[in-house]
Amino acid sequence: MRNFLIGIILQFFSILVVAQNGTIQLPLKDSLIVYEEVIYLKDSLYPKEKIYLRAKTWLTNTFNDVKQVIQMEDKDEGRLIGKGLVTIVPAVLNSPATYGNFTLQLDVKEGKIRYKFFDTYFESPASRAEPSYKVSASKLYLAYLKEEAPRELRYTLEGKKGFLSRVEKDLLTFDKNIRELISTLKLHIQSGNKKEEDW
């Protein structure tokens, strides 16, 4: 009888977990994850050149190797494009880390800057227990919303519930990391009206 009650309780909680799918709200544009916003600043305090320099400084301060991050820079057009990654799941014992990769585009004009995080994908090297994989974060998110696994990922040991739980954690961590990057970018750009010699 006790095992029967435990079984019913476990089924109830598993139904709650499945029912919570779709609670993650990631920004979608044409079925792709895209974080994008225009930050408006006071024109006189933020000329284009100063915003561009602050954006490049933010890239340098935020990422370890800015030479590998910045893929294209055009000061005249006010555009910086780079590639970055955030750790989703750190490496533990025999399990490799999982990374969330993205492309970042910063467009600068007088008194404003637009950021765009796009081309997102998750990647993990092979380990003894699992093969390597690289899958679009957008594809993973859409599959999560439909409660199914993409063919690239073989979560046979976890089963459907384990897959959904793992993907939910990965997507939440990725979203949190990207939003933290956005927050630091905004803070860095908006603090640009302070004179550099006022230290």
C-alpha positions in Angstrom: 0.0 0.0 0.0 2.8 2.4 0.9 4.5 1.8 -2.5 1.2 2.4 -4.2 0.8 5.8 -2.5 4.4 6.7 -3.3 3.8 5.8 -6.9 0.7 8.0 -7.1 2.6 10.9 -5.5 5.5 10.5 -8.0 3.1 10.4 -10.9 1.3 13.6 -9.6 4.6 15.4 -9.4 5.7 14.2 -12.8 2.4 15.6 -14.3 3.2 18.9 -12.6 6.6 19.0 -14.1 5.3 18.3 -17.6 2.5 20.8 -17.1 5.0 23.5 -16.4 6.7 23.1 -19.8 6.4 26.3 -21.8 6.9 28.5 -18.7 10.3 29.5 -20.1 9.8 32.7 -22.2 12.7 33.2 -24.5 12.6 36.0 -27.2 11.7 34.4 -30.5 12.0 36.2 -33.9 11.0 34.0 -36.9 11.3 30.9 -34.7 14.8 31.8 -33.7 16.1 33.0 -30.3 17.1 36.6 -30.7 17.8 39.1 -27.8 17.5 42.5 -29.3 16.9 46.0 -28.1 17.8 49.6 -28.9 19.2 51.6 -25.9 18.4 55.3 -26.3 20.8 57.8 -24.7 21.0 61.6 -24.5 22.6 62.6 -27.9 24.8 65.4 -26.5 26.3 63.3 -23.8 26.7 60.2 -26.1 28.2 60.9 -29.5 28.6 57.9 -31.8 32.4 57.7 -31.4 32.1 57.6 -27.6 29.4 54.9 -27.6 31.4 52.8 -30.1 34.5 53.1 -27.9 32.5 52.1 -24.8 31.0 49.1 -26.6 34.4 47.9 -27.7 35.7 48.4 -24.1 32.8 46.4 -22.8 33.7 43.5 -25.2 37.3 43.7 -24.0 36.4 43.7 -20.3 33.7 41.0 -20.7 35.4 38.3 -22.7 38.8 36.7 -22.1 40.3 37.0 -25.6 38.8 39.9 -27.4 40.9 39.1 -30.5 39.0 35.8 -30.9 35.7 37.3 -29.9 35.5 40.3 -32.4 34.9 38.9 -35.9 34.3 42.3 -37.6 34.6 45.9 -36.6 33.7 48.9 -38.6 34.1 52.2 -36.8 32.7 54.3 -39.6 29.5 52.2 -39.8 29.4 51.9 -36.0 29.2 48.1 -36.0 30.9 45.4 -34.0 30.2 41.7 -34.5 31.6 39.0 -32.3 31.2 35.4 -31.2 31.0 34.4 -27.6 30.0 31.6 -25.3 28.7 31.1 -21.8 29.0 28.0 -19.6 25.7 26.2 -19.3 26.9 23.1 -17.4 30.4 23.0 -15.9 32.6 20.0 -16.4 32.3 17.4 -13.6 34.4 14.3 -13.3 34.0 12.4 -16.6 31.3 14.7 -18.0 32.4 17.5 -20.3 31.0 21.1 -20.0 28.1 22.3 -22.1 28.4 25.7 -23.6 25.9 28.2 -25.0 27.4 29.9 -28.1 26.1 33.1 -29.7 26.8 35.8 -32.2 26.6 39.4 -30.8 26.1 42.4 -33.0 26.4 45.9 -31.7 25.2 48.8 -33.9 26.0 52.4 -32.8 24.4 55.6 -34.0 24.3 59.1 -32.4 22.7 58.8 -29.0 21.8 55.1 -29.3 23.1 51.5 -29.5 21.4 48.3 -30.6 22.5 45.0 -29.3 21.5 41.7 -30.9 22.4 38.2 -29.5 21.5 35.6 -32.1 22.7 32.4 -33.9 22.6 30.6 -30.6 23.5 27.0 -30.1 24.6 24.5 -27.4 27.7 22.4 -27.8 29.4 19.8 -25.7 32.5 17.7 -26.5 32.4 13.9 -26.4 32.9 12.0 -23.2 33.0 8.3 -22.3 29.3 8.3 -21.5 27.9 10.7 -24.2 28.8 11.6 -27.8 29.6 15.2 -28.7 26.8 17.3 -29.9 26.0 20.7 -31.3 22.4 21.8 -31.6 20.6 25.0 -32.3 19.3 26.6 -29.0 16.2 27.7 -31.0 15.6 24.2 -32.2 16.1 22.9 -28.6 13.7 25.5 -27.2 11.0 24.8 -29.8 11.4 21.0 -29.2 11.1 21.7 -25.4 7.8 23.6 -26.0 6.5 20.6 -27.9 7.9 18.2 -25.3 10.0 16.3 -27.7 13.8 15.7 -28.3 15.6 16.7 -31.5 17.2 13.8 -33.4 20.7 15.2 -32.7 20.3 14.6 -29.0 20.0 11.1 -27.8 18.8 11.3 -24.2 17.9 7.6 -24.2 19.1 7.1 -20.6 17.2 10.0 -19.3 13.9 9.4 -21.0 11.5 12.1 -22.0 11.0 13.6 -18.5 14.7 13.6 -17.8 15.3 15.3 -21.2 12.7 18.0 -20.6 14.0 18.7 -17.1 17.6 18.9 -18.3 16.7 21.1 -21.3 14.7 23.4 -19.1 17.6 23.9 -16.7 20.0 24.5 -19.6 17.7 27.0 -21.3 17.1 28.9 -18.0 20.9 29.0 -17.3 21.5 30.3 -20.9 18.8 32.9 -20.6 20.1 34.1 -17.2 23.7 34.4 -18.6 22.6 36.3 -21.7 20.5 38.7 -19.6 23.4 39.3 -17.3 25.6 40.2 -20.3 22.9 42.6 -21.5 22.7 44.1 -18.0 26.5 44.7 -17.9 26.4 46.1 -21.4 23.7 48.6 -20.5 25.4 49.7 -17.3 28.7 50.1 -19.1 27.3 52.2 -22.0 25.1 54.3 -19.8 28.0 55.2 -17.5 29.7 56.8 -20.5 28.7 60.3 -19.6 31.2 60.4 -16.7 34.5 62.0 -17.7 37.4 59.5 -17.9 39.6 61.8 -15.9 37.1 61.9 -13.0 38.5 58.8 -11.3 
